[in-house]
């Protein structure tokens, strides 16, 4: 950027920063009340607290488990001409979400996931 004389983008304001954190970690926008509470909090620990709050949210596991479920080709039915349903597929989905929400180490995740199938 310096070689092209391009100035860096300015830092985001607190409202934008909070919204970006919420969307990145949970996939959902924050409520106006949540944004206002963050913006009006002058504490130097407000940002750290906001991140911890989103990491502790069940929405965190739901958002990030989706990526693993896509890689694992998770589905609750075949969805083809003959739509065969997998009635217990939700157990694996819920296990993956719970693993993300509990910050389960990958080696334990794989071992427990393999024994559950």
C-alpha positions in Angstrom: 0.0 0.0 0.0 2.9 2.3 0.8 4.4 1.8 -2.6 1.2 2.8 -4.2 0.7 5.8 -1.8 -2.6 4.3 -0.7 -3.6 5.3 2.8 -4.8 2.6 5.2 -8.5 2.4 6.0 -9.4 4.2 9.2 -10.3 2.3 12.3 -14.0 1.4 12.6 -16.2 3.3 15.1 -17.4 1.4 18.1 -20.8 0.7 16.6 -19.4 -0.8 13.5 -16.8 -2.7 15.4 -19.4 -4.3 17.6 -21.6 -5.2 14.6 -18.6 -6.8 12.8 -17.8 -8.9 15.9 -21.3 -10.1 16.2 -21.6 -11.0 12.6 -18.2 -12.7 12.5 -18.7 -14.8 15.6 -22.4 -15.6 15.5 -23.6 -14.8 12.0 -26.3 -12.6 13.4 -26.5 -8.8 13.8 -26.7 -7.4 17.3 -29.9 -5.8 18.5 -29.9 -2.0 18.7 -30.0 -2.2 22.5 -26.8 -4.4 22.5 -25.1 -1.9 20.3 -26.1 1.0 22.4 -24.9 -0.7 25.6 -21.5 -1.4 24.0 -21.1 2.1 22.6 -22.0 3.7 25.9 -19.7 1.5 27.9 -16.4 3.4 28.5 -14.6 0.5 30.1 -11.3 -0.6 28.6 -12.5 -4.2 29.0 -15.8 -3.6 27.0 -14.3 -5.1 23.8 -12.9 -8.1 25.5 -16.3 -8.6 27.3 -18.2 -8.4 24.1 -16.0 -11.0 22.4 -16.3 -13.3 25.4 -20.1 -12.8 25.3 -20.3 -13.8 21.7 -18.0 -16.8 22.1 -20.2 -18.0 25.0 -23.4 -17.7 22.9 -25.0 -20.9 21.6 -25.2 -19.0 18.2 -21.4 -19.2 18.0 -21.4 -23.0 17.8 -24.4 -23.0 15.4 -22.5 -20.7 13.0 -19.1 -22.4 13.1 -20.5 -26.0 13.2 -22.1 -25.3 9.8 -18.7 -25.1 8.2 -17.7 -28.5 9.6 -21.0 -30.0 8.7 -20.6 -28.8 5.1 -17.2 -30.5 4.9 -18.6 -33.7 6.4 -21.4 -33.5 3.8 -24.0 -33.6 6.6 -27.6 -33.9 5.5 -30.9 -35.0 7.1 -32.1 -36.7 3.8 -30.8 -37.7 0.4 -32.9 -35.1 -1.3 -32.8 -36.9 -4.6 -35.5 -38.7 -6.6 -36.1 -41.0 -3.7 -35.9 -38.8 -0.7 -34.5 -41.1 2.0 -34.6 -39.5 5.4 -32.0 -40.0 8.1 -34.1 -39.7 11.3 -31.2 -39.6 13.7 -28.9 -37.3 11.8 -29.8 -34.5 14.2 -27.7 -36.3 16.9 -24.5 -35.7 14.9 -25.5 -32.1 14.1 -26.1 -31.3 17.8 -22.9 -33.0 18.8 -20.9 -30.8 16.4 -22.6 -27.7 17.7 -22.0 -28.7 21.3 -18.3 -29.4 20.5 -17.8 -25.9 19.1 -19.6 -24.3 22.0 -17.5 -26.2 24.6 -14.3 -25.6 22.7 -13.6 -29.3 22.5 -10.1 -30.1 21.2 -10.1 -31.5 17.7 -8.5 -34.8 18.6 -11.3 -35.4 21.2 -13.9 -34.2 18.8 -12.9 -36.7 16.1 -12.5 -39.6 18.5 -15.9 -39.0 20.1 -17.6 -38.3 16.8 -16.3 -41.5 15.3 -17.5 -43.6 18.3 -21.0 -42.0 18.0 -21.6 -43.1 14.4 
